[in-house]
Amino acid sequence: MKQLTTIILVLFCTLSTYAQPRHSERIKSLKIAFITDQLNLTTEEAQKFWPVYNDFEEKTSKIRFEKIRSIRNNIRNNYDSLTDEEAKALIKKMSAAENKLHELRNTYHAKIMDIIPAKKIIKLKIAEEDFKKKMLKELRNRRKEKP
């Protein structure tokens, strides 16, 4: 039954991937299918897990975007003209973003532990890393194929 659920979820994600116009949505669908398969989530676990995980991913992306935007706009473009006080303010901003990410991870882990066992959370971390490696490898292969 678990395998049938996983197959249906993978097929759904794959089919919806082709319907998605945006590349990021395609990657998100592939990630969902990959993680679901790696964690061997039951239907009940998946229904509870994905809304929490997606919320975490969305909040994490927002924090990272703020941090990246801050770095790009203030450090890279204006490095030579930055005063020491402005540099200190940027460092504080980056530290605050890192602290937000840390707090968010702690909150997320507490919520997710109510849904799946701790061992599956460890497996989740492994699956996330494996997915990143897989995507990077695919990207490198595509770049090699293009002249």
Contact map, one row per residue, 1 for C-alpha under 8 A:
111110000000000000000000000000000000000000000000000000000000000000000000000000000000000000000000000000000000000000000000000000000000000000000000000
111111000000000000000000000000000000000111100000000000000000000000000000000000000000000000000000000000000000000000000000000000000000000000000000000
111111100000000000000000000000000000000000000000000000000000000000000000000000000000000000000000000000000000000000000000000000000000000000000000000
111111110000000000000000000000000000000000000000000000000000000000000000000000000000000000000000000000000000000000000000000000000000000000000000000
111111111000000000000000000000000000000001100000000000000000000000000000000000000000000000000000000000000000000000000000000000000000000000000000000
011111111100000000000000000000001001100100000000000000000000000000000000000000000000000000000000000000000000000000000000000000000000000000000000000
001111111110000000000000000000000000000000000000000000000000000000000000000000000000000000000000000000000000000000000000000000000000000000000000000
000111111111000000000000000000000000000000000000000000000000000000000000000000000000000000000000000000000000000000000000000000000000000000000000000
000011111111100000000000000000001000000000000000000000000000000000000000000000000000000000000000000000000000000000000000000000000000000000000000000
000001111111110000000000000000001100000000000000000000000000000000000000000000000000000000000000000000000000000000000000000000000000000000000000000
000000111111111000000000000000000000000000000000000000000000000000000000000000000000000000000000000000000000000000000000000000000000000000000000000
000000011111111100000000000000000000000000000000000000000000000000000000000000000000000000000000000000000000000000000000000000000000000000000000000
000000001111111110000000000011011000000000000000000000000000000000000000000000000000000000000000000000000000000000000000000000000000000000000000000
000000000111111111000000000011000000000000000000000000000000000000000000000000000000000000000000000000000000000000000000000000000000000000000000000
000000000011111111100000000000000000000000000000000000000000000000000000000000000000000000000000000000000000000000000000000000000000000000000000000
000000000001111111110000010010000000000000000000000000000000000000000000000000000000000000000000000000000000000000000000000000000000000000000000000
000000000000111111110000110011000000000000000000000000000000000000000000000000000000000000000000000000000000000000000000000000000000000000000000000
000000000000011111111000010000000000000000000000000000000000000000000000000000000000000000000000000000000000000000000000000000000000000000000000000
000000000000001111111000000000000000000000000000000000000000000000000000000000000000000000000000000000000000000000000000000000000000000000000000000
000000000000000111111110110000000000000000000000000000000000000000000000000000000000000000000000000000000000000000000000000000000000000000000000000
000000000000000001111110100000000000000000000000000000000000000000000000000000000000000000000000000000000000000000000000000000000000000000000000000
000000000000000000011111110000000000000000000000000000000000000000000000000000000000000000000000000000000000000000000000000000000000000000000000000
000000000000000000011111111000000000000000000000000000000000000000000000000000000000000000000000000000000000000000000000000000000000000000000000000
000000000000000000000111111100000000000000000000000000000000000000000000000000000000000000000000000000000000000000000000000000000000000000000000000
000000000000000010011111111110000000000000000000000000000000000000000000000000000000000000000000000000000000000000000000000000000000000000000000000
000000000000000111010111111111000000000000000000000000000000000000000000000000000000000000000000000000000000000000000000000000000000000000000000000
000000000000000000000011111111100000000000000000000000000000000000000000000000000000000000000000000000000000000000000000000000000000000000000000000
000000000000000000000001111111110000000000000000000000000000000000000000000000000000000000000000000000000000000000000000000000000000000000000000000
000000000000110110000000111111111000000000000000000000000000000000000000000000000000000000000000000000000000000000000000000000000000000000000000000
000000000000110010000000011111111100000000000000000000000000000000000000000000000000000000000000000000000000000000000000000000000000000000000000000
000000000000000000000000001111111110000000000000000000000000000000000000000000000000000000000000000000000000000000000000000000000010000000000000000
000000000000100000000000000111111111000000000000000000000000000000000000000000000000000000000000000000000000000000000000000000000000000000000000000
000001001100100000000000000011111111100000000000000000000000000000000000000000000000000000000000000000000000000000000000000000000000000000000000000
000000000100000000000000000001111111110000000000000000000000000000000000000000000000000000000000000000000000000000000000000000100010000000000000000
000000000000000000000000000000111111111000000000000000000000000000000000000000000000000000000000000000000000000000000000000100110010000000000000000
000001000000000000000000000000011111111110000100000000000000000000000000000000000000000000000000000000000000000000000000000000000000000000000000000
000001000000000000000000000000001111111110000000000000000000000000000000000000000000000000000000000000000000000000000000000000000000000000000000000
000000000000000000000000000000000111111100000000000000000000000000000000000000000000000000000000000000000000000000000000001100100000000000000000000
000000000000000000000000000000000011111110000000000000000000000000000000000000000000000000000000000000000000000000000001001100100000000000000000000
010001000000000000000000000000000001111111000000000000000000000000000000000000000000000000000000000000000000000000000000000000000000000000000000000
010000000000000000000000000000000001101111111100000000000000000000000000000000000000000000000000000000000000000000000000000000000000000000000000000
010010000000000000000000000000000000000111111100000000000000000000000000000000000000000000000000000000000000000000000000000000000000000000000000000
010010000000000000000000000000000000000011111110000000000000000000000000000000000000000000000000000000000000000000000000000000000000000000000000000
000000000000000000000000000000000000000011111111000000000000000000000000000000000000000000000000000000000000000000000000000000000000000000000000000
000000000000000000000000000000000000000011111111100000000000000000000000000000000000000000000000000000000000000000110000000000000000000000000000000
000000000000000000000000000000000001000011111111110000000000000000000000000000000000000000000000000000000000000000000000000000000000000000000000000
000000000000000000000000000000000000000000111111111000000000000000000000000000000000000000000000000000000000000000000000000000000000000000000000000
000000000000000000000000000000000000000000011111111100000000000000000000000000000000000000000000000000000000000000100000000000000000000000000000000
000000000000000000000000000000000000000000001111111110000000000000000000000000000000000000000000000000000000000100110000000000000000000000000000000
000000000000000000000000000000000000000000000111111111000000000000000000000000000000000000000000000000000000000000000000000000000000000000000000000
000000000000000000000000000000000000000000000011111111100000000000000000000000000000000000000000000000000000000000000000000000000000000000000000000
000000000000000000000000000000000000000000000001111111110000000000000000000000000000000000000000000000000001001100000000000000000000000000000000000
000000000000000000000000000000000000000000000000111111111000000000000000000000000000000000000000000000000001000100000000000000000000000000000000000
000000000000000000000000000000000000000000000000011111111100000000000000000000000000000000000000000000000000000000000000000000000000000000000000000
000000000000000000000000000000000000000000000000001111111110000000000000000000000000000000000000000000000000000000000000000000000000000000000000000
000000000000000000000000000000000000000000000000000111111111000000000000000000000000000000000000000000011001000000000000000000000000000000000000000
000000000000000000000000000000000000000000000000000011111111100000000000000000000000000000000000000000000000000000000000000000000000000000000000000
000000000000000000000000000000000000000000000000000001111111110000000000000000000000000000000000000000000000000000000000000000000000000000000000000
000000000000000000000000000000000000000000000000000000111111111000000000000000000000000000000000000000000000000000000000000000000000000000000000000
000000000000000000000000000000000000000000000000000000011111111100000000000000000000000000000000000010010000000000000000000000000000000000000000000
000000000000000000000000000000000000000000000000000000001111111110000000000000000000000000000000000000000000000000000000000000000000000000000000000
000000000000000000000000000000000000000000000000000000000111111111000000000000000000000000000000000000000000000000000000000000000000000000000000000
000000000000000000000000000000000000000000000000000000000011111111100000000000000000000000000000100110000000000000000000000000000000000000000000000
000000000000000000000000000000000000000000000000000000000001111111110000000000000000000000000000100000000000000000000000000000000000000000000000000
000000000000000000000000000000000000000000000000000000000000111111111000000000000000000000000000000000000000000000000000000000000000000000000000000
000000000000000000000000000000000000000000000000000000000000011111111100000000000000000000000000100000000000000000000000000000000000000000000000000
000000000000000000000000000000000000000000000000000000000000001111111110000000000000000000001100100000000000000000000000000000000000000000000000000
000000000000000000000000000000000000000000000000000000000000000111111111000000000000000000000000000000000000000000000000000000000000000000000000000
000000000000000000000000000000000000000000000000000000000000000011111111100000000000000000000000000000000000000000000000000000000000000000000000000
000000000000000000000000000000000000000000000000000000000000000001111111111000000000000001000000000000000000000000000000000000000000000000000000000
000000000000000000000000000000000000000000000000000000000000000000111111111100000000000001000000000000000000000000000000000000000000000000000000000
000000000000000000000000000000000000000000000000000000000000000000011111111110000000000000000000000000000000000000000000000000000000000000000000000
000000000000000000000000000000000000000000000000000000000000000000001111111111000000000000000000000000000000000000000000000000000000000000000000000
000000000000000000000000000000000000000000000000000000000000000000000111111111100100000001000000000000000000000000000000000000000000000000000000000
000000000000000000000000000000000000000000000000000000000000000000000111111111100100001000000000000000000000000000000000000000000000000000000000000
000000000000000000000000000000000000000000000000000000000000000000000011111111100000000000000000000000000000000000000000000000000000000000000000000
000000000000000000000000000000000000000000000000000000000000000000000001111111100000000000000000000000000000000000000000000000000000000000000000000
000000000000000000000000000000000000000000000000000000000000000000000000111111111100000000000000000000000000000000000000000000000000000000000000000
000000000000000000000000000000000000000000000000000000000000000000000000011111111100000000000000000000000000000000000000000000000000000000000000000
000000000000000000000000000000000000000000000000000000000000000000000000000001111100000000000000000000000000000000000000000000000000000000000000000
000000000000000000000000000000000000000000000000000000000000000000000000000001111110000000000000000000000000000000000000000000000000000000000000000
000000000000000000000000000000000000000000000000000000000000000000000000011001111111011000000000000000000000000000000000000000000000000000000000000
000000000000000000000000000000000000000000000000000000000000000000000000000000001111111000000000000000000000000000000000000000000000000000000000000
000000000000000000000000000000000000000000000000000000000000000000000000000000000111111100000000000000000000000000000000000000000000000000000000000
000000000000000000000000000000000000000000000000000000000000000000000000000000000011111110000000000000000000000000000000000000000000000000000000000
000000000000000000000000000000000000000000000000000000000000000000000000000000000111111111000000000000000000000000000000000000000000000000000000000
000000000000000000000000000000000000000000000000000000000000000000000000001000000111111111100000000000000000000000000000000000000000000000000000000
000000000000000000000000000000000000000000000000000000000000000000000000000000000001111111110000000000000000000000000000000000000000000000000000000
000000000000000000000000000000000000000000000000000000000000000000000000000000000000111111111000000000000000000000000000000000000000000000000000000
000000000000000000000000000000000000000000000000000000000000000000000110010000000000011111111100000000000000000000000000000000000000000000000000000
000000000000000000000000000000000000000000000000000000000000000000000000000000000000001111111110000000000000000000000000000000000000000000000000000
000000000000000000000000000000000000000000000000000000000000000000000000000000000000000111111111000000000000000000000000000000000000000000000000000
000000000000000000000000000000000000000000000000000000000000000000100000000000000000000011111111100000000000000000000000000000000000000000000000000
000000000000000000000000000000000000000000000000000000000000000000100000000000000000000001111111110000000000000000000000000000000000000000000000000
000000000000000000000000000000000000000000000000000000000000000000000000000000000000000000111111111000000000000000000000000000000000000000000000000
000000000000000000000000000000000000000000000000000000000000000000000000000000000000000000011111111100000000000000000000000000000000000000000000000
000000000000000000000000000000000000000000000000000000000000001101100000000000000000000000001111111110000000000000000000000000000000000000000000000
000000000000000000000000000000000000000000000000000000000000000000000000000000000000000000000111111111000000000000000000000000000000000000000000000
000000000000000000000000000000000000000000000000000000000000000000000000000000000000000000000011111111100000000000000000000000000000000000000000000
000000000000000000000000000000000000000000000000000000000000001000000000000000000000000000000001111111110000000000000000000000000000000000000000000
000000000000000000000000000000000000000000000000000000000001001000000000000000000000000000000000111111111000000000000000000000000000000000000000000
000000000000000000000000000000000000000000000000000000000000000000000000000000000000000000000000011111111100000000000000000000000000000000000000000
000000000000000000000000000000000000000000000000000000000000000000000000000000000000000000000000001111111110000000000000000000000000000000000000000
000000000000000000000000000000000000000000000000000000010001000000000000000000000000000000000000000111111111000000000000000000000000000000000000000
000000000000000000000000000000000000000000000000000000010000000000000000000000000000000000000000000011111111100000000000000000000000000000000000000
000000000000000000000000000000000000000000000000000000000000000000000000000000000000000000000000000001111111110000000000000000000000000000000000000
000000000000000000000000000000000000000000000000000000000000000000000000000000000000000000000000000000111111111000000000000000000000000000000000000
000000000000000000000000000000000000000000000000000110010000000000000000000000000000000000000000000000011111111100000000000000000000000000000000000
000000000000000000000000000000000000000000000000000000000000000000000000000000000000000000000000000000001111111110000000000000000000000000000000000
000000000000000000000000000000000000000000000000000000000000000000000000000000000000000000000000000000000111111111000000000000000000000000000000000
000000000000000000000000000000000000000000000000000100000000000000000000000000000000000000000000000000000011111111100000000000000000000000000000000
000000000000000000000000000000000000000000000000100110000000000000000000000000000000000000000000000000000001111111110000100000000000000000000000000
000000000000000000000000000000000000000000000000000000000000000000000000000000000000000000000000000000000000111111111100100000000000000000000000000
000000000000000000000000000000000000000000000000000000000000000000000000000000000000000000000000000000000000011111111000000000000000000000000000000
000000000000000000000000000000000000000000001001100000000000000000000000000000000000000000000000000000000000001111111000000000000000000000000000000
000000000000000000000000000000000000000000001000100000000000000000000000000000000000000000000000000000000000000111111101100000000000000000000000000
000000000000000000000000000000000000000000000000000000000000000000000000000000000000000000000000000000000000000011111111100000000000000000000000000
000000000000000000000000000000000000000000000000000000000000000000000000000000000000000000000000000000000000000010011111110000000000000000000000000
000000000000000000000000000000000000000000000000000000000000000000000000000000000000000000000000000000000000000000001111111000000000000000000000000
000000000000000000000000000000000000001000000000000000000000000000000000000000000000000000000000000000000000000000011111111100000000000000000000000
000000000000000000000000000000000000000000000000000000000000000000000000000000000000000000000000000000000000000110011111111110000000000000000000000
000000000000000000000000000000000000000000000000000000000000000000000000000000000000000000000000000000000000000000000111111111000000000000000000000
000000000000000000000000000000000000011000000000000000000000000000000000000000000000000000000000000000000000000000000011111111100000000000000000000
000000000000000000000000000000000010011000000000000000000000000000000000000000000000000000000000000000000000000000000001111111110000000000000000000
000000000000000000000000000000000000000000000000000000000000000000000000000000000000000000000000000000000000000000000000111111111000000000000000000
000000000000000000000000000000000000000000000000000000000000000000000000000000000000000000000000000000000000000000000000011111111100000000000000000
000000000000000000000000000000000110011000000000000000000000000000000000000000000000000000000000000000000000000000000000001111111110000000000000000
000000000000000000000000000000000010000000000000000000000000000000000000000000000000000000000000000000000000000000000000000111111111000000000000000
000000000000000000000000000000000000000000000000000000000000000000000000000000000000000000000000000000000000000000000000000011111111100000000000000
000000000000000000000000000000000000000000000000000000000000000000000000000000000000000000000000000000000000000000000000000001111111110000000000000
000000000000000000000000000000100110000000000000000000000000000000000000000000000000000000000000000000000000000000000000000000111111111000000000000
000000000000000000000000000000000000000000000000000000000000000000000000000000000000000000000000000000000000000000000000000000011111111100000000000
000000000000000000000000000000000000000000000000000000000000000000000000000000000000000000000000000000000000000000000000000000001111111110000000000
000000000000000000000000000000000000000000000000000000000000000000000000000000000000000000000000000000000000000000000000000000000111111111000000000
000000000000000000000000000000000000000000000000000000000000000000000000000000000000000000000000000000000000000000000000000000000011111111100000000
000000000000000000000000000000000000000000000000000000000000000000000000000000000000000000000000000000000000000000000000000000000001111111110000000
000000000000000000000000000000000000000000000000000000000000000000000000000000000000000000000000000000000000000000000000000000000000111111111000000
000000000000000000000000000000000000000000000000000000000000000000000000000000000000000000000000000000000000000000000000000000000000011111111100000
000000000000000000000000000000000000000000000000000000000000000000000000000000000000000000000000000000000000000000000000000000000000001111111110000
000000000000000000000000000000000000000000000000000000000000000000000000000000000000000000000000000000000000000000000000000000000000000111111111000
000000000000000000000000000000000000000000000000000000000000000000000000000000000000000000000000000000000000000000000000000000000000000011111111100
000000000000000000000000000000000000000000000000000000000000000000000000000000000000000000000000000000000000000000000000000000000000000001111111110
000000000000000000000000000000000000000000000000000000000000000000000000000000000000000000000000000000000000000000000000000000000000000000111111111
000000000000000000000000000000000000000000000000000000000000000000000000000000000000000000000000000000000000000000000000000000000000000000011111111
000000000000000000000000000000000000000000000000000000000000000000000000000000000000000000000000000000000000000000000000000000000000000000001111111
000000000000000000000000000000000000000000000000000000000000000000000000000000000000000000000000000000000000000000000000000000000000000000000111111
000000000000000000000000000000000000000000000000000000000000000000000000000000000000000000000000000000000000000000000000000000000000000000000011111
